[in-house]
């Protein structure tokens, strides 16, 4: 009799905001009028840097 291999778990879905990288662009504000002067990388708050979408 042939052994059955256990079924593979479903592949994790990529996170939409960070496209699976775990990082998103965050605007940098300075001054009293809060001018935008550039962008820096920040942790994706949707997936907390894992790159995988939350289930549900």
Secondary structure as GFF3:
##gff-version 3
##sequence-region A 1 56
A	DSSP	beta_strand	23	30	.	.	.	ID=ss1
A	DSSP	beta_strand	35	43	.	.	.	ID=ss2
###
